[in-house]
Amino acid sequence: MLTLKYLLMSGGFAMILAAVGILAFDLYEEALYRRALGTPGAAVPAVPHWRWRTSLALVLLAWGPILLAFSIVVVPTGTAGVRVSETSGTVPGTLYPGVHLVTPLMEDVALFDTRDQVFTTGVAEDGKNAAENVAGKSQLLNVQAKEGLNLGLAITVRYHLDPKRLDYIQGNLPHPVEKEIVPPVVASVWRELIPNYTVRDVFSAKREEVRQRAAGMITQKLAADGIIVKEVMLRDIHLPEEYAKGLETLLLKEQENDRMSVETELKQKQVRIAELEAEATKVQQIKQAEGEAQVHVLQAKGEADAMQYTLPLKEKQIQQSKLEAEARKEATIQNAEASAQAKIIDSKAETERRKLLAQAEADRIRLTAAADAERMQSEAAVLKQNPLLINKIVAEKLSDKLQIMMVPADGKFFMNDVLRNMTAANASGQSGGTETAETQQR
């Protein structure tokens, strides 16, 4: 529709320009004709003809598309409009975003921004000036508390115009509304409300209450003028320097008091928890003891019931064990007696055996001694008969050990000495054998 509007306006102005051009061309030809008449000998052109009717017709036709273009109004997105008549004033009703037709040259459309707008006092969060007062500088909203101290409030109000009441705003309120209505109403509400509270209440104790009451009052007052308030924010409060220091100290003490209260409450809860845990442990132990006692009672009953059947069996087992013990005792006594008798018999047999062995050995020794005596007697008899036999025997005994035998020159007594020594040796050997036999007999 904007393209059509611009085309119509362009067509209308083009026809007006064409009419002006035609008249300008006719004026040019008139000037040439007059110049030719004033110049002697020059060729005189034809008498010019003014085309007044054509130019007038083009001008009259041009007003048609122009008026049609003026009757088309386009309301942009985010805005709304109100018809304002030159004869009857503001026309009721709102023109929402889109294309609308109005009476050209008789009605006009006043546009209002219906998007959310923000009114801010003080410095915005980004550090830039967000609102300007009459002097054109950003400043805090100064109010007085109950004590008479000045406070600086950083306030933000988010609002938008009610599209349904734009005709009222256009006909009854000063413009622009965001500068002429909103700032005075917001300031008056805060300056009316804050004197009912102390600085401490506004700063900490009842800050949210103050904000809610101010939001309600601002919303109510601006709603009467067709302004819808969406949110009122109390961003910051600037206190007097001396009061701020004292309040900071007081708040620190209150925080310490609150912390101690919380810690005390926590300790009390811990003590209570410990008491409950102790009681629970006590109850649990009592229940456990009762359960164990019942278990012991049941076990005792079971054992008593079992003993009714096991006692006769145990008595029989005890009697059987006694009988077995007596039998083992009798068997052990009998075995001991038999072992003792067997040992006695064995000792007697051993004694008899030793006696027999000693007698046999004594008999052997006697027989051997008698045999040796007889042999020696027979040998002595033989040697007496043959003395040289001794030399032969000695030579035979010593022949493998001696190579040379030296005999004294008077060797007639040599063999006698040898025999004498041999006889002494035999006598000592017999006496030693007799002593050995007697020792063996003992």
Buried (B, 14 or more C-beta within 10 A) or exposed (E): EEEEBEEBBEBBBEBBEBBEEBBEEBEEBBEEBEEEEEEEEEEEEEEBEEBEEBBEEBBEBBBEBBBBBBBBBBBEEEBBBBBBEEEEEBBEEBBBBEEBEBBBEEBBBBBBBBEEBBBBBBBBEEEEEBBEEEEEEBBBBBBEBBEEBBBBBBBBBBBBBBBEBBBBBBBEBEEEBBBEBBBEBBBEBBBEBBBEBBBBBBBEEBBEEBBEBBBBBBBEBBBEBBBBBEEBBBBBBBBBEEBBEEBEEEEEEEEEEEEEEEEEEEEEEEEEEEEEEEEEEEEEEEEEEEEEEEEEEEEEEEEEEEEEEEEEEEEEEEEEEEEEEEEEEEEEEEEEEEEEEEEEEEEEEEEEEEEEEEEEEBEEBEEEBEEBEEEBEEBBEEBEEEEEEBBEEBEEEEEEEEEEEEEEEEEEEEBEEEBEEBEEEBEEEBEEBEEEBEEEEE
